[in-house]
Amino acid sequence: MAIPEYVWSTATAETAAGTRLAGASDLFDVLAEPTRAAILGALFEADERLSYSELAAAADIEDNGRLNYHLRQSDALIDQSPAGYTLSETGQELVAGVLPVTGAARR
């Protein structure tokens, strides 16, 4: 049985779902790139904020330009302050949500 148009319009459903999925797609694009995944994983595993050099070492990235580029691409998931880098609340939730799916475990 079809839902009558006056109750729930198809355009409304497509717009609402499309907007949410587009945002989710952007976040998963960040996770899909191996360098960014390494950065997010290093921050997730860290017990405290990491300095720039600590993050580079933990993610095994020697090229500063490469690290800077991927930090910019991941800015929605990372909080930066003078004290260092950590995952944002969204970053924590996303990485924690993906770990059970991938079989990875937090130490």
C-alpha positions in Angstrom: 0.0 0.0 0.0 1.4 3.4 -1.0 1.6 6.2 1.5 -0.7 9.0 0.3 1.2 12.1 -1.0 -0.6 14.3 1.5 0.9 12.3 4.4 4.5 12.1 3.3 5.8 13.6 0.1 8.4 11.8 -1.8 10.3 15.0 -2.3 10.5 15.6 1.4 11.8 12.1 2.1 14.4 12.3 -0.7 15.6 15.7 0.5 15.9 14.7 4.2 17.6 11.4 3.5 19.8 12.8 0.8 21.1 15.6 3.0 21.9 13.2 5.8 23.5 10.7 3.5 25.6 13.4 1.7 27.1 14.5 5.1 27.8 10.8 6.0 29.4 10.3 2.7 31.8 13.1 3.3 32.8 11.6 6.6 33.3 8.2 5.2 35.5 9.7 2.4 37.8 10.8 5.2 38.0 7.3 6.7 38.4 5.7 3.3 41.8 7.3 2.6 44.6 5.3 4.3 46.7 8.2 5.5 43.6 9.9 7.1 42.6 6.6 8.6 46.1 6.3 10.1 45.8 9.8 11.6 42.3 9.1 13.0 43.5 5.7 14.4 46.5 7.3 16.1 44.3 9.9 17.7 41.7 7.3 18.8 44.4 5.2 20.4 46.1 8.1 22.2 45.4 8.6 25.8 45.9 12.4 25.6 46.3 15.1 23.0 49.2 14.5 20.6 51.6 17.2 19.5 52.2 17.6 15.8 55.4 15.5 15.9 53.9 12.8 18.1 51.0 12.5 15.7 53.3 12.3 12.7 55.3 9.5 14.4 52.2 7.6 15.6 50.6 7.7 12.1 54.0 6.9 10.5 54.0 10.1 8.3 57.4 11.6 7.6 56.3 14.3 5.1 55.0 17.4 6.8 53.2 18.6 3.7 51.4 15.3 3.5 50.4 15.4 7.2 49.2 19.0 6.8 47.1 18.2 3.8 45.4 15.2 5.5 44.8 17.2 8.7 43.0 19.9 6.7 40.9 17.2 4.9 40.0 15.7 8.3 39.2 18.9 10.1 35.6 18.0 10.8 36.8 15.0 12.8 39.9 16.5 14.6 40.2 19.2 17.3 43.4 21.2 17.2 44.6 23.5 20.0 48.0 24.8 21.2 48.0 21.6 23.4 47.9 19.3 20.4 45.5 17.2 18.4 42.6 15.0 19.4 39.5 13.6 17.8 36.4 15.8 17.9 33.2 14.3 19.4 32.1 13.4 15.9 35.5 11.9 15.2 35.3 9.8 18.3 31.8 8.5 17.5 32.7 7.8 13.9 35.9 5.9 14.6 34.3 4.0 17.5 31.4 3.1 15.3 33.6 1.8 12.5 35.9 -0.3 14.7 33.3 -3.1 15.4 32.6 -3.3 11.7 36.3 -3.6 10.7 37.2 -6.0 13.5 39.8 -3.6 14.9 40.0 -3.3 18.7 41.1 -0.5 20.9 44.1 -1.3 23.0 
